[in-house]
């Protein structure tokens, strides 16, 4: 309690408020709720703190403190590299990492805005911050931060000596596109295909999905051939049905462009999952203009139970 009060300096611009506070991590959040339950649930307050939620409380008599709860900052590295391999220097889950990076940036923007004017409504500022960092106009900045932070490398794990293998680019560099990593070639056997296309640089407005390539970086478009599980490789090895051949706009601009076999599964860490994951963000769910298209790729004449079918 004494540590919290040490942080609650009066706002230099609004004498009825203190500076805002962010509570990071589940245990600090639970402890904060326990200590300040009466203040958080008092009339006019926002209630007990929930993850990624906001509230307010009169912790200092006569002053209102805006409060936000968030996950521990270290969660990003677990999402980006896998919680059992943090410090490897390898970004293995760009889709998950991007989602967490947007959450972390949203918290930072909320704190900055509320520090400037703590009299603003915390929920409104939170929503505005979410919209800002989910705007496709900021996708390149988010991607650059993910690539940089996702390259965390512990050169000496014993002492946690670390570095970032991918340098943090300048703002000018963040807004320029980068070519995806080279992928191995493979046999072009396919059952179903999917193509997603857009031009991110020309998009305007909110809640527009950004096309993410197999490398985890934004591209103008990509094209996928999903490999049938009934296919065989050139070495006559069977496949699982999760493999797919891949091609995108950046690859098309290279010399002697070729369709290649992706090293990813189509249902995990692929161009498909990384592109569609933002559809599950709260902004996307709340957008009445967003639609859905679904299909089932089972043979229509094949009799199957519900649990056998995929869609």
Number of C-alpha atoms within 10 A of each C-alpha: 10 6 7 10 10 8 12 18 14 17 20 13 14 14 13 15 23 25 23 26 19 17 20 17 16 15 12 15 21 14 13 18 18 12 12 17 15 16 19 23 17 15 10 11 16 19 19 23 23 15 14 17 17 24 21 24 24 18 18 15 8 10 19 23 24 27 23 25 23 21 20 14 13 12 16 24 23 20 22 29 23 18 13 8 13 22 25 17 22 18 23 19 20 25 26 18 29 26 20 21 25 21 20 20 16 23 22 14 19 26 24 13 17 22 20 16 17 24 18 13 14 23 16 12 18 22 14 15 21 21 17 18 20 25 17 24 20 13 23 21 20 22 22 23 21 27 25 18 23 30 24 22 20 17 15 11 12 7 8 11 11 14 16 17 15 18 13 15 14 10 11 8 13 18 17 10 13 13 16 17 11 10 17 11 13 16 13 15 15 18 14 12 13 11 13 16 14 15 11 19 12 8 14 11 8 15 21 18 20 27 25 26 27 27 21 25 26 25 25 18 19 24 20 23 22 22 24 18 14 11 16 15 12 9 6 8 8 13 14 12 16 14 20 26 23 28 22 25 16 18 21 13 10 10 7 7 12 16 20 20 21 22 15 16 17 21 12 13 20 24 30 23 18 27 21 15 14 20 17 10 13 12 16 19 14 11 12 8 8 12 9 5 4 5 7 9 10 13 9 8 6 7 10 11 7 7 6 8 12 9 7
